[in-house]
Amino acid sequence: MPRTESESTTSGFEDDDVALYPIWGVNSVEEDNSKESSTAKGYMTLRERRQIKLGLRKILPLNVLIPNSKITDKNRKWYEVLKKVWHHKDPWQVFHLDTLEEKLAMRHRYDPIKQRWCQDEIRIKMEDQPFNRGAMRQCFRLKKLSKFCHSDNWLHAGNYVAKKYMESVDRSVYFEDVKLQMDAKLWGEEYNRHNPPKKIDIFQMYVIELIHEPGSPLYHLEHFIEGEYIKYNSNSGFVEDSKQCRHTPQAFSHFTFERSGHEIIVVDIQGVGDLYTDPQIHTEDGIRYGDGNLGTKGMALFFQSHECNEICHALGLEGFDLSEAERQAIIEHHASTPSSATEIRDINLVGHVVSPTLEERTDLKRMLSNSRQRTLSSLSDLGSLPEDEMPKIEKQRCTDSSAPILAISPNGNNSDEGILIDKHLDEDSSDISSIHQPPRSRFLSTSSSDGYAYDTSEGCASSTPSNAASLTKLYEQRLFGLPTRSSRVQSEHVLRSKSCLHTGDSILGQIHHDLAKYHEIGRFACDGDESKIDWQSALFHEEHAAELGVPEAIITMAKIYLMLPHDVLVNCTVPANEENTNKGVEFMLQAAEANDRASMLYMAKAFETGYGLGTKREKSYKSAVHWYQTALLTTDHDDHGEFDATMSDPNYILLAAQAKLYLSGGFGLEKDPNKAGELYSEAADEAMAAMKGQLATKFYMKADEAWAQLDEGQE
């Protein structure tokens, strides 16, 4: 129970009159005591502090607790911050939440690293009526005290927002939402680890259960943050374009895509400043993270409206490939929008992004937890490198003792290619194990008028080395495995070539394929007018998808260039000319090599007849037989896991086609009547099994004719 003022007075504590001084006034207490001054002294007793906590004594004015004589140039900024906090009033005081009924709730917290839940009891006071609502949830004001808190002063309890779904949902949805937000919070920590100009954070979110109410209703619980709430982007391509448009939220989304190796992207960034809440995660398979997870389609919508900014470039993120018309549309969209861009003082000190290893990609949460123990700028693992690969250390004398004195050079040339370490070492010291990490760089924003920079005066080490964004590429690969999995098609194509991947398994390719489909349905057409569909952009993305081995895109591009009917981009056409025909044949051959049976049959017939083969290839019975036989053996599935079960060309037709070519010979194929007879006989058996008796009889006759030619030749 709280004590009254009279109880406190008669408590007999010996420390009631112990003086408590401000942290910056301790050194001059004796000096102030020796001076006569009419100004009140900057201290209070323990008794006075207890009375203030209990609300029995008014808090002294700040200028009394901290006299002006104690304010110096060094602590003036802290004083200004304290002054703002001191005079800040509870924004919810007018709602008198302290007068509401106290309730006991069970709080469920999620640990994304250990992937487990823990519970504890809390005391809350919550309004019955919502003060705001969104598309799916409504918000209630709430104050919270811990069950272990010894104070019952609700006036000083923390302000929280409780959120509840307006429509009935399964209870598991609440817990899945918390998992989503806490996983996104891990990605926020990973983003901060790369030393961006402005750090971000994502609200801690819990599930609270009102255990003593009917049905034990569930709510989401978050801290209330006062300020202007802004939605920077959405899960479906929206990008905030008002005067508050900022670079950090968009760069963070782009960062998560590349850092995860294209596995996920965090979007729907919204909140106050750089404190975000209610994000959405798109995964490459569209599984987990609720109905807002749109998979690669959501990723496509983000990149269609994303324009890389200076922070993206500083992090080493590569721009997503867009057509010229799309880029121009983005430029025109943002042309009249004043940007609150972040100016980077030293762009080279931002850590570049590298992709996870194949092992890490199987468990991204494990990767993120491991990343807490290592940073791009950490030198703790350098000892594991071979001596001939160890970055050489060079010392540079500088007239300014506070300037960086150590540079790490990846090739031993000059320190302009290394990283500066703001660490003072003895001249004889060369122990690299004593170095922990370089200092964080400081950046300037348009809203800040001050900042700190390294001294770049003559004679000092340069603060802008060309490769200071990270350590050597060798060191990065030792820490993280693969080089950056870029958002650019060219880089992804090179990576796939090194891995001998020709078709399938390309998330980036699927994103381009989805963009082509979005163009086809008029998603990006002006005013939704389907007559204004940008077919050039659709073709641009479909061709990139084909280059990255998306089977459906390969087949679509082949049929478009060869003027064949197609199911995707149905109304998209190209001029009928020799160049396009050759392109179509190349795509068709690529699809055939990817085990697409229809493409195999096209190439077989093209090599047999010479029609639709383009000008770069010639008629070839040998190649025709190869593709007929390959199609004959394709009975399971293609590289994409699909199979044309219609079998428009049954096996007996393919066997007969090969027999015909062996019987005539030519165009690179040696005549072989015996082989032709065997194939015709096999085709007849297949036709008989398919209940095609008349056709089987025809093939038997053909087989006899072929063997007859063999007999004539022997005579």
Buried (B, 14 or more C-beta within 10 A) or exposed (E): EBBEEEEBEEEEEEEBEEEEBBEBBEEBBEEBEEEEEEEEBBBBBBBBBBBBEBEBBEEBEBBEBBBEBBBEEEBEEEBEEBEEEBEEEBEBEEBEBBEBEEBEBBBBBBEBEEEEEEEEEBBBBBBEEBEEEEEBBBBBBBBBBBEEEEEEEBEEBEBBBBBBBEEEBEEEEBBEBBBBBBBBBBBBBBBBBBBBBBBBBBBBBBBBBBEEEEEEBBBBBBBBBEEEEBBBBBBBBBBBEEEEBBBBBBBBBBBBBBBBBBBBBBBBBBBBBBBBBBBBBBBBEEEEBEEBBBBBBBBBBBBBBBBBBBBBBBBBBBBBBBBEEBBEBBEEEBEEBEBBBBEBBBBBBBBBBBBBBEEBBEEBBBBBBBBEEEBBBBBBEBEEBEEEEBBEBBBBEBEEEEBBBBBBBBEEEEBBBBBBBBBEBEEEEEEBEEBEBBEEBBBBBEEEEEEEEBBEEEEBBBBBBEBBBBBBEBBBEBBBBBBBBBBBBEBBBEBBEEEEBBBBBBBBBBBBBBBBBBBBEBBBBEEEEEEEBBBEBBBBBBBBBBBBBBBBBBBBBBBBBBBBEBEBBEEBEBEEEEEBBBBBBBBBBBBBBBBBBBBBBBBBBBBBEBEBBBEEBEBBBEBBBBBBBBBBEBEEEBBBEEBBEEEEBBBBBBBBBBBBBBBEBEBBBEBBBEBBBBBBBBBBBBBBEEEBEEBBEBBBEBBEBBBEBBEEEEE
